[in-house]
Amino acid sequence: MRAVVLGVGRMGTAIAWAMDKLGFHVIGMDTNPKAADNIPRKINHEQSKDENGNSVFGPPNNEFFLVKDAEDICKGLEAQVKPDVVISSLPYHQTEIVGKWCIDHGVRYCDLGGRVDVSQNINEHANQKGRKPVFTDLGLAPGLVNILAEEAKYETRGAKRIEMFVGGLPQFMDPLNPLKYECTWSIDGLINEYEDDCIVLENGQEKVVKGMEGYQLVDFEGEDLEAFYTSGGASHTINTMKNAGVENCSYKTLRYLGHRDIVRFLIRKSGLSSSELAKLFINGCPETGHGDRVLIHVNAENGPLKWKQYIEVLSDDKFSAMQKATAFPISCVASLMAEGKLEGNKEQHRDYWTKYPKALTYADVPHAVFKKRLLTLGLEL
């Protein structure tokens, strides 16, 4: 099966590796020629002999194509054999072009997201014109934590309250860094999360709250952390939870104590522009090379029924924790999509079938199969 990975940078590299390990022929596309080195290399292997006694070899090496922009990507997709799935780790301002092209040409598509309005536009286009399913916002948050929230709802037989928490943190803190943070993903995305408004579900109603508010302390298995609202992480979970009867649902970012107050001051009071804030984070919170950790906590309640999960993902010599927690979930769901498992009939009722939607939601992901594939990639939930 063929999987196209768009944008083979930090996250795309881990996606390409994961799809290769899940048995896919990987085609990478990027504007940077050096990204070709991030595509896993396969060696053709002898499988059998043909009727003339000649060696028959396995699938060809994975491929890489240099492209100029989103429009060029679409031309490249049109010129090759239709892939079983397209996975985008492109910046949000390019995903809409590619996502809509895939919808119009009947190609399965998923992405890491990045902006609420872009994901909404792609999903609306899929619902109107889709022939094959699409799945937006499929990284860590949004992505993995939202899938876990759906499992929590199921395990509590329809939770009334669901709280999602995620933090990407350094394993070892620089004592000279008062932010107690290091940059392991997009700086622009980080600042947008802090600055933008957030949607929460409160007493059955959707509500807009400011980023960096909703401060609370969280006991993460004996470790004291702080949490606060940031945008984007809830994605379309808020709407689906509301429709399912959940009364309260929110997403918050986890940080070491003291981070929120400093960053809130910098964003709201310092007068620094977004580019100046980005420079501050890049220069002040660089990767130390000592490893990172991703912490995930989901808490659900339905009266006396309670469900809690704490997950810690650590970096290794191959990938950062952020790469694993972001790239592996989208790869596992993409593999299910490519196999056609998330389209057509879903659940049988007395005299009819519930169909999978063209714009898939986190509730559509089968938990057991998803977790089994994550374990194949070395990520245990």
Secondary structure, 3 states (H helix, E strand, C coil): CEEEEECCCHHHHHHHHHHHHCCCEEEEEECCHHHHHHCCCCCCCEEEECCCCCEEECCCCCEEEECCCHHHHHHHHHCCCCCCEEEECCCHHHHHHHHHHHHHCCCCEEECCCCHHHHHHHHHHHHHHCCCCEECCCEECCEHHHHHHHHHHHHCCCCCEEEEEEEEEECCCCCCCCCCCCCCCCHHHHHHHHHCEEEEEECCEEEEEECCCCCEEEEECCEEEEEEECCCCCCCHHHHHHHCCCCEEEEEEEECCCHHHHHHHHHHCCCCCHHHHHHHHHHHCCCCCCCEEEEEEEEEEECCEEEEEEEEEECCCCCCHHHHHHHHHHHHHHHHHHCCCCCCEEEECCCCEEECCCECCHHHCCHHHHHHHHHHCCCCC
